[in-house]
Structure formats: C-alpha cells, structure tokens
C-alpha cells in the first residue's frame, strides 16, 4: 500500500472492532479536522494541484469531467445502505482541493494505512499536500466522498491521463471507509458512483487490490462481484537479520560470474545521457508475472519519469539506482533501485529489480541486490526494514529474496470488476 497517494484497489475495508477501538483516540482528532472540510451543500474552498497519479490509470482532460459528474462539491444522490442510515455522496474535481481538504482525505487514508502498516507512522499531512501539489496539471483526478452529516466516512479517488494511456478500458480505484462505518453500505454507494463515472469515461473494467491485513476488503470485493486475478505478497528483510557474509560473497563473485559487466550507481535523477536507455531497460518489468490479469504492457516516457522525480523530490525522497552494464557495447542489462523518505526513516522500499532475458544466467540479480543491501547497512544505519512486493508466482525473484532472508508481511490480491456485470446487478 503506497505511503503517499492512492493505491489501485477495488476496496480497502475493515479490520476487527478491537482495531477500531485502538484507533479511537486518533479518530477523535481526525473527526475534528474532518468537520472543518466543506460538508454537503457548502461551497468548497478552491485550491490547486493533484495527488500523485496511480500507475497505469489514464483518462481525459479535466475540463471534460464536469460534464460527466457535475461541478466540484455537487450534492450526490442519497442512497440507502445495507440496513442502517443514509449517507450523502459528493463529487469533486480534486485538482481544486484546498490544503485542508487534502488533509481531511489523508486522515481518512491514514486510518486504513494504520491497519495495513500497524508498525509504522502514518503519512504526514505536509507530505500529502506536497505530493498533491507536485502532480502534473494534465492528470485528472476525481474524488467521490461519503458523509455522515459533516463527518467524512468514506472516499474513492480516480485519476485519468489520456496522454499516457496503456489500458484505456481500465480504471483503477480504491475505496476507503472509516472503520466505525463499515458494513453499512458506504463502499457500495461509492462504488456505484465510480462505476457511473467509469462508464461515462469509456472504461469497462475496474482493477485494484485488497490486503490480507484488512480482511473485509476481500469480503467486499467478492460481494461486489469482483474476480481474483493475481496474488502477491508484501515481503520484508529486517536489516538486523541480514547475512552480511553471504551478501559479501555474492558481491565478490559478481565480476567472475558476470564477466564483461560492471555496476553503475546513480542517486536521485537519472542522468540525461542515460535516460532513454534506462527507460527502455525499465520495460523489462513487463516480464513480471501477472497471473490471470489481462492488461497491456506498460510504457513510460521521459516526461512521465521526470514528473515522477518531481513528485518524489516534493516529499524529500532519496532514490538509489544500480544498473548492470555490459562493457563491450555499453548495453544496460539489469537494474535494482531503492527509495527512502524522511517521514519513514526506518524503511527503504524496493522499486524495481529486473534483468533482460539475453543477459540472464550470470547472477546479475544477486550482484545488484547484494551490493545495494550492503550499501543500506553502511549508509543508512537507522533503516530497520527493506520492503518489496512480489507476485506469488515469481519464483525466480522469490528464490533470491528467500536466500537473502526476506519473509512475508501480508498478502495482496488484485481484483477485476466488469462494469457491465456490476451495472446489471444494480438494475436488478
């Protein structure tokens, strides 16, 4: 579950009542802040900016959105939940959110984040605002918000960017529902609004994820008619358990096992002279298993990459890259990168690890990962955890990770929901 910005998910839903009680003190503060946001029927405070876009989510110019879903702050239709009170849903062009409105959204998001990552601090409000402001203007983001009186109890945001549209039939989304308001129809109500918007935007499928630490997410996805398409896990390597002797041996063996290769190290922005070759190398990540998920290979342009670097800089992110290069022709053969942000000083996140097919069989993956991990131990002594995500079917990568000492944190399921079937169910 990404720390800043949305994650693609059909639903992010409840944990136990005991967990809700554990969050009660935090929610008292959040409820107070939430009441400062424009409630249904009030004029929203105007602002500028976007949150971070979701990878692979694409769309149309934001000027066209108002014709689809109405003006920001419009009162949504009141619909009955599963058996309790009614809720009001409002629609917003999230580009117009003020700092307070972004903070309200972040506080709701953080209640779910605390369930998924109970061992971590939550996303700081100032980081969330900074990330929103750094998203390019071309990216559209719409927000659908569920209210109980003046309290924000649920939200779903979607982003669309037609200039970079790898899957024009897909819309990614995530539904957040405050713990004390789950199983009351809030997520269903928000899903109805999202499905209407998706259809009007020419989409036919919703794709997203749920997390095993929030088991009610799976329950809601199944109840909505979504289909499981891929299984993965968030895995981690506690730095206190790293086998330094093993990793040093991988690094020492690297030049011998991969004769004619060297490792290049870049921190921060990719150098201009290497950017095109690096982005071409990054496409090796399309080889990662997708199980039954039918989506196109992703593409990425220099503009998109530089936009992402600007968003990362806005929250103080440091990013380290190691790239394997073949000496005789300068061909880039493999990559591995890690990211660190000041708000979570105890964690580094793996971005990508991949080796081109024609360069495999030389243990480049082991060399890259071992060298990077040893650097973390040397230069980031406060980091306690290195985290990654892997498809359960990615045996090649899992084999390296298990040998290094990675172990599972929680499961991640990718779901697909066909809009035709969903809307047929609503009609009946």
C-alpha positions as CSV (number, residue, x, y, z in Angstrom):
1,X,0.0,0.0,0.0
2,X,1.8,3.1,-1.1
3,X,2.6,5.7,1.5
4,X,1.8,8.9,-0.4
5,X,-1.0,8.9,-2.9
6,X,-3.6,6.3,-3.9
7,X,-3.2,2.6,-4.4
8,X,-5.2,0.8,-7.0
9,X,-7.8,-1.2,-5.1
10,X,-11.4,-2.3,-5.5
11,X,-11.8,-1.9,-1.8
12,X,-9.9,-1.2,1.4
13,X,-12.1,-2.3,4.2
14,X,-12.4,-3.2,7.8
15,X,-10.4,-5.0,10.5
16,X,-11.9,-6.0,13.8
17,X,-13.9,-4.0,16.3
18,X,-10.9,-4.2,18.6
19,X,-8.8,-2.5,15.9
20,X,-11.4,0.3,15.7
21,X,-11.1,0.8,19.5
22,X,-7.3,1.0,19.1
23,X,-7.8,3.8,16.6
24,X,-10.4,5.7,18.7
25,X,-8.1,8.3,20.1
26,X,-6.6,9.0,16.7
27,X,-10.1,9.3,15.2
28,X,-11.2,11.9,17.7
29,X,-8.6,14.2,16.3
30,X,-9.4,13.2,12.7
31,X,-13.1,13.8,13.2
32,X,-12.4,17.3,14.4
33,X,-10.3,18.1,11.4
34,X,-12.8,16.4,9.1
35,X,-15.5,18.7,10.3
36,X,-13.5,21.7,9.0
37,X,-13.9,20.4,5.4
38,X,-16.8,21.7,3.2
39,X,-19.7,19.4,4.0
40,X,-22.5,18.5,1.6
41,X,-24.3,21.6,0.4
42,X,-21.5,24.0,1.3
43,X,-19.2,25.7,-1.2
44,X,-15.9,24.0,-1.3
45,X,-12.7,26.0,-0.8
46,X,-10.9,26.3,-4.1
47,X,-7.3,25.3,-4.4
48,X,-4.8,23.8,-6.9
49,X,-2.9,20.6,-7.5
50,X,-3.3,16.9,-7.6
51,X,-2.2,13.9,-5.6
52,X,0.2,11.5,-7.1
53,X,-1.2,9.6,-10.1
54,X,-1.8,5.9,-9.9
55,X,0.4,4.0,-12.3
56,X,-1.4,2.8,-15.3
57,X,-4.5,4.8,-14.7
58,X,-5.4,7.0,-17.6
59,X,-8.1,9.4,-18.7
60,X,-9.2,12.6,-20.4
61,X,-8.7,16.4,-19.9
62,X,-10.1,17.6,-16.7
63,X,-12.3,20.2,-18.4
64,X,-14.5,17.4,-19.7
65,X,-15.1,15.9,-16.3
66,X,-17.6,18.5,-15.1
67,X,-19.9,17.5,-17.9
68,X,-19.8,13.9,-16.6
69,X,-20.1,14.2,-12.9
70,X,-21.1,17.8,-12.2
71,X,-19.4,20.7,-10.5
72,X,-17.0,20.1,-7.6
73,X,-18.9,19.9,-4.4
74,X,-22.2,18.9,-6.0
75,X,-24.5,17.1,-3.7
76,X,-24.6,13.4,-4.6
77,X,-27.8,11.3,-4.6
78,X,-28.7,9.9,-1.2
79,X,-28.9,6.2,-1.4
80,X,-29.8,3.6,1.2
81,X,-27.1,1.5,2.7
82,X,-27.3,-2.2,3.7
83,X,-29.6,-1.5,6.6
84,X,-28.5,1.5,8.6
85,X,-28.5,5.2,8.0
86,X,-28.4,7.1,4.7
87,X,-25.2,8.8,3.6
88,X,-24.6,11.7,1.2
89,X,-22.0,11.4,-1.6
90,X,-20.4,14.5,-3.1
91,X,-18.4,14.7,-6.3
92,X,-15.3,16.8,-6.6
93,X,-12.6,17.8,-9.0
94,X,-9.7,17.0,-6.7
95,X,-7.5,19.5,-8.5
96,X,-9.4,22.2,-6.6
97,X,-8.9,20.8,-3.2
98,X,-7.5,23.2,-0.6
99,X,-4.8,22.1,1.9
100,X,-7.5,21.4,4.5
101,X,-9.4,19.2,2.1
102,X,-6.3,17.3,1.2
103,X,-5.6,16.9,5.0
104,X,-9.1,15.5,5.6
105,X,-8.6,12.9,2.8
106,X,-5.2,12.0,4.2
107,X,-6.5,11.5,7.7
108,X,-9.1,9.1,6.4
109,X,-6.5,7.3,4.3
110,X,-4.2,7.1,7.4
111,X,-6.9,5.1,9.3
112,X,-6.6,2.4,6.7
113,X,-2.8,2.8,6.5
114,X,-2.6,2.1,10.2
115,X,-4.4,-1.2,9.7
116,X,-2.1,-2.2,6.8
117,X,1.1,-1.0,8.4
118,X,0.5,-1.0,12.2
119,X,4.2,-1.0,12.9
120,X,4.8,2.4,11.0
121,X,3.9,6.0,11.5
122,X,1.3,7.4,9.1
123,X,1.8,9.7,6.2
124,X,2.4,13.3,7.5
125,X,-0.2,15.8,6.3
126,X,2.5,18.1,4.9
127,X,3.9,15.3,2.8
128,X,0.5,14.5,1.4
129,X,-0.1,18.1,0.5
130,X,3.3,18.4,-1.1
131,X,2.7,15.3,-3.2
132,X,-0.7,16.6,-4.3
133,X,0.8,19.9,-5.5
134,X,3.5,18.2,-7.5
135,X,1.3,16.1,-9.7
136,X,1.2,17.4,-13.3
137,X,-1.8,19.5,-14.3
138,X,-2.6,17.3,-17.3
139,X,-3.6,14.5,-14.9
140,X,-7.3,14.5,-14.0
141,X,-8.4,13.3,-10.5
142,X,-12.0,13.0,-9.4
143,X,-13.0,12.4,-5.8
144,X,-16.2,10.9,-4.5
145,X,-16.8,11.4,-0.8
146,X,-19.3,9.8,1.6
147,X,-20.5,11.9,4.5
148,X,-22.4,11.1,7.7
149,X,-23.6,14.6,8.5
150,X,-20.4,16.7,8.5
151,X,-18.1,13.7,9.0
152,X,-16.1,12.2,6.1
153,X,-16.6,8.5,6.4
154,X,-15.6,7.2,3.0
155,X,-13.8,8.2,-0.1
156,X,-12.7,7.0,-3.5
157,X,-10.4,8.9,-5.9
158,X,-9.6,8.1,-9.5
159,X,-7.0,9.5,-11.8
160,X,-7.0,9.6,-15.6
161,X,-4.3,10.7,-18.1
162,X,-5.2,10.2,-21.7
163,X,-1.7,11.3,-22.8
164,X,-0.2,8.2,-21.3
165,X,-2.9,5.5,-21.7
166,X,-1.7,1.9,-21.7
167,X,-5.1,0.4,-20.8
168,X,-7.9,2.7,-22.0
169,X,-10.6,0.2,-20.9
170,X,-9.4,0.2,-17.3
171,X,-10.0,2.5,-14.3
172,X,-8.0,1.9,-11.1
173,X,-9.7,2.9,-7.8
174,X,-9.5,2.5,-4.1
175,X,-12.4,2.8,-1.7
176,X,-11.6,3.9,1.9
177,X,-14.2,3.5,4.6
178,X,-13.8,4.6,8.2
179,X,-13.7,1.6,10.5
180,X,-16.8,2.6,12.5
181,X,-18.9,3.0,9.3
182,X,-18.1,-0.3,7.6
183,X,-20.8,-2.9,6.7
184,X,-23.3,-0.1,6.3
185,X,-23.4,0.3,2.6
186,X,-20.8,3.1,2.3
187,X,-18.5,1.2,0.0
188,X,-21.4,0.0,-2.2
189,X,-22.6,3.6,-2.5
190,X,-19.2,4.9,-3.5
191,X,-18.7,2.0,-6.0
192,X,-22.0,2.9,-7.7
193,X,-20.7,6.5,-8.2
194,X,-17.3,5.3,-9.5
195,X,-18.9,2.8,-11.9
196,X,-21.1,5.5,-13.4
197,X,-18.1,7.8,-13.9
198,X,-16.0,4.9,-15.3
199,X,-18.7,4.1,-17.9
200,X,-19.1,7.7,-18.9
201,X,-15.3,7.8,-19.3
202,X,-15.3,4.8,-21.7
203,X,-14.0,2.3,-19.2
204,X,-15.3,-1.2,-18.9
205,X,-13.2,-2.6,-16.0
206,X,-12.2,-1.6,-12.5
207,X,-8.9,-3.1,-11.3
208,X,-7.5,-2.8,-7.8
209,X,-6.1,-4.5,-4.8
210,X,-7.0,-5.7,-1.3
211,X,-4.8,-6.6,1.6
212,X,-4.9,-9.6,3.9
213,X,-4.4,-7.4,6.9
214,X,-7.8,-5.8,6.1
215,X,-9.8,-8.9,5.5
216,X,-13.1,-7.1,5.0
217,X,-11.6,-5.8,1.7
218,X,-11.8,-9.3,0.3
219,X,-15.3,-9.7,1.6
220,X,-16.5,-6.5,-0.1
221,X,-14.7,-7.3,-3.4
222,X,-16.4,-10.7,-3.6
223,X,-19.8,-9.3,-2.6
224,X,-19.4,-6.7,-5.4
225,X,-18.8,-9.5,-7.9
226,X,-15.1,-8.8,-8.5
227,X,-12.9,-11.7,-9.6
228,X,-9.4,-12.6,-8.2
229,X,-6.8,-12.1,-10.9
230,X,-3.4,-12.1,-9.2
231,X,-1.9,-13.0,-5.8
232,X,1.2,-11.3,-4.4
233,X,2.8,-10.6,-1.0
234,X,4.5,-7.7,0.6
235,X,7.8,-9.1,1.8
236,X,10.5,-7.6,4.0
237,X,14.1,-8.0,5.1
238,X,14.8,-6.9,8.7
239,X,18.3,-5.4,8.5
240,X,19.2,-6.9,11.8
241,X,18.9,-10.3,10.2
242,X,21.0,-9.7,7.1
243,X,23.6,-12.3,6.4
244,X,26.5,-10.0,5.6
245,X,28.9,-12.8,4.8
246,X,26.5,-14.2,2.2
247,X,25.9,-10.9,0.6
248,X,29.6,-10.0,0.5
249,X,30.3,-13.3,-1.2
250,X,27.7,-12.5,-3.9
251,X,29.3,-9.2,-4.5
252,X,32.8,-10.7,-4.6
253,X,31.6,-13.4,-7.0
254,X,29.8,-10.9,-9.2
255,X,32.6,-9.9,-11.6
256,X,33.6,-13.5,-12.0
257,X,30.1,-14.9,-12.7
258,X,29.2,-11.9,-14.9
259,X,32.4,-11.4,-16.8
260,X,32.3,-8.3,-19.0
261,X,29.8,-6.5,-16.9
262,X,30.1,-3.6,-14.4
263,X,27.7,-1.9,-12.0
264,X,26.8,1.8,-12.4
265,X,25.4,3.8,-9.4
266,X,23.1,6.8,-9.7
267,X,21.4,8.7,-6.9
268,X,18.4,10.9,-7.5
269,X,17.6,11.9,-11.0
270,X,18.6,9.6,-13.8
271,X,21.4,11.4,-15.9
272,X,20.0,12.8,-19.1
273,X,22.5,10.9,-21.2
274,X,21.3,7.6,-19.8
275,X,17.6,8.4,-19.5
276,X,16.4,6.9,-22.8
277,X,18.4,3.7,-22.4
278,X,17.3,3.4,-18.7
279,X,13.6,3.7,-19.6
280,X,14.0,1.1,-22.3
281,X,15.6,-1.2,-19.7
282,X,12.8,-0.5,-17.2
283,X,10.4,-2.2,-19.6
284,X,11.9,-5.5,-18.5
285,X,9.5,-5.2,-15.6
286,X,6.8,-6.2,-18.1
287,X,8.2,-9.7,-17.7
288,X,6.9,-9.9,-14.1
289,X,4.1,-12.5,-13.8
290,X,0.5,-11.2,-14.0
291,X,-1.2,-14.5,-13.3
292,X,-4.8,-14.1,-14.8
293,X,-4.7,-10.3,-15.0
294,X,-5.1,-9.3,-18.7
295,X,-3.5,-5.9,-19.1
296,X,-1.2,-4.4,-21.7
297,X,2.5,-3.9,-21.2
298,X,3.2,-0.6,-19.5
299,X,5.1,2.1,-21.3
300,X,6.8,5.1,-19.9
301,X,8.0,8.4,-21.4
302,X,10.8,10.7,-20.3
303,X,8.1,13.2,-19.4
304,X,6.3,10.8,-17.1
305,X,9.6,9.8,-15.5
306,X,10.7,13.3,-14.8
307,X,7.2,14.1,-13.4
308,X,7.7,11.2,-11.0
309,X,11.0,12.5,-10.0
310,X,9.5,15.9,-9.2
311,X,6.8,14.3,-7.1
312,X,9.5,12.3,-5.2
313,X,11.5,15.4,-4.6
314,X,8.5,17.2,-3.1
315,X,8.4,14.8,-0.2
316,X,12.2,14.6,0.2
317,X,12.6,11.1,-1.3
318,X,16.0,9.7,-1.9
319,X,16.4,7.1,-4.6
320,X,19.3,4.9,-5.3
321,X,19.9,3.0,-8.6
322,X,22.2,0.3,-9.5
323,X,22.4,-0.7,-13.2
324,X,24.4,-3.5,-14.7
325,X,26.1,-2.5,-17.9
326,X,27.9,-4.7,-20.5
327,X,31.3,-3.3,-21.0
328,X,31.9,-4.2,-24.7
329,X,29.0,-2.2,-26.0
330,X,27.6,-0.2,-23.1
331,X,24.2,-2.1,-23.2
332,X,22.2,-1.8,-20.0
333,X,21.4,-5.3,-18.8
334,X,19.7,-5.1,-15.4
335,X,18.6,-2.7,-12.7
336,X,17.7,-2.5,-9.0
337,X,16.6,0.6,-7.0
338,X,15.6,1.6,-3.5
339,X,13.7,4.6,-2.2
340,X,13.8,6.3,1.2
341,X,11.7,9.2,2.6
342,X,12.3,11.2,5.8
343,X,8.8,10.6,7.1
344,X,9.6,6.8,7.4
345,X,13.3,6.8,8.3
346,X,13.3,3.2,9.3
347,X,12.2,1.8,5.9
348,X,13.6,1.5,2.4
349,X,11.4,0.4,-0.4
350,X,12.4,-1.6,-3.4
351,X,11.3,0.0,-6.6
352,X,12.2,-2.4,-9.4
353,X,14.6,-5.4,-9.9
354,X,15.0,-6.9,-13.3
355,X,17.5,-8.4,-15.8
356,X,16.9,-8.5,-19.6
357,X,16.4,-12.1,-20.9
358,X,19.5,-12.0,-23.1
359,X,21.7,-11.1,-20.0
360,X,20.3,-13.7,-17.6
361,X,22.3,-16.6,-16.3
362,X,25.1,-14.5,-14.9
363,X,23.7,-13.9,-11.4
364,X,23.3,-10.2,-12.1
365,X,20.2,-10.1,-9.9
366,X,22.1,-11.4,-6.9
367,X,25.0,-9.0,-7.5
368,X,22.7,-6.0,-7.8
369,X,20.6,-6.8,-4.8
370,X,23.5,-7.7,-2.5
371,X,25.5,-4.6,-3.4
372,X,22.6,-2.4,-2.7
373,X,21.6,-4.0,0.6
374,X,25.2,-3.7,1.9
375,X,25.1,-0.1,1.0
376,X,21.9,0.4,3.1
377,X,23.6,-1.2,6.1
378,X,26.6,1.1,5.7
379,X,25.0,4.4,4.8
380,X,21.5,4.1,6.4
381,X,22.1,2.6,9.9
382,X,18.6,3.8,11.1
383,X,16.9,1.7,8.5
384,X,15.4,-1.4,10.1
385,X,13.4,-2.8,7.2
386,X,13.8,-3.2,3.5
387,X,10.4,-3.9,1.8
388,X,9.4,-5.2,-1.6
389,X,6.3,-6.7,-3.3
390,X,6.4,-9.9,-5.3
391,X,3.9,-12.0,-7.3
392,X,3.5,-15.3,-5.6
393,X,4.2,-16.9,-8.9
394,X,7.6,-15.1,-9.4
395,X,9.8,-18.0,-8.4
396,X,13.0,-16.5,-9.8
397,X,12.8,-13.4,-7.8
398,X,11.4,-15.1,-4.7
399,X,14.3,-17.5,-4.8
400,X,16.8,-14.7,-4.5
401,X,14.8,-12.9,-1.8
402,X,14.3,-16.0,0.3
403,X,18.1,-16.7,0.2
404,X,18.6,-13.1,1.4
405,X,16.2,-13.6,4.3
406,X,13.1,-11.8,3.1
407,X,9.9,-13.1,4.6
408,X,6.2,-12.3,4.1
409,X,4.3,-9.4,5.8
410,X,0.9,-9.7,4.2
411,X,-0.9,-10.9,1.1
412,X,-2.1,-8.6,-1.7
413,X,-4.9,-9.7,-4.1
414,X,-5.6,-8.0,-7.4
415,X,-9.2,-7.9,-8.4
416,X,-11.1,-7.1,-11.6
417,X,-14.7,-6.0,-11.7
418,X,-16.5,-5.8,-15.0
419,X,-18.8,-2.8,-15.2
420,X,-21.4,-4.4,-17.4
421,X,-22.0,-7.1,-14.8
422,X,-21.9,-4.6,-11.9
423,X,-24.5,-2.3,-13.5
424,X,-26.7,-5.3,-14.4
425,X,-26.7,-6.2,-10.7
426,X,-27.6,-2.6,-9.8
427,X,-30.5,-2.6,-12.2
428,X,-31.9,-5.8,-10.7
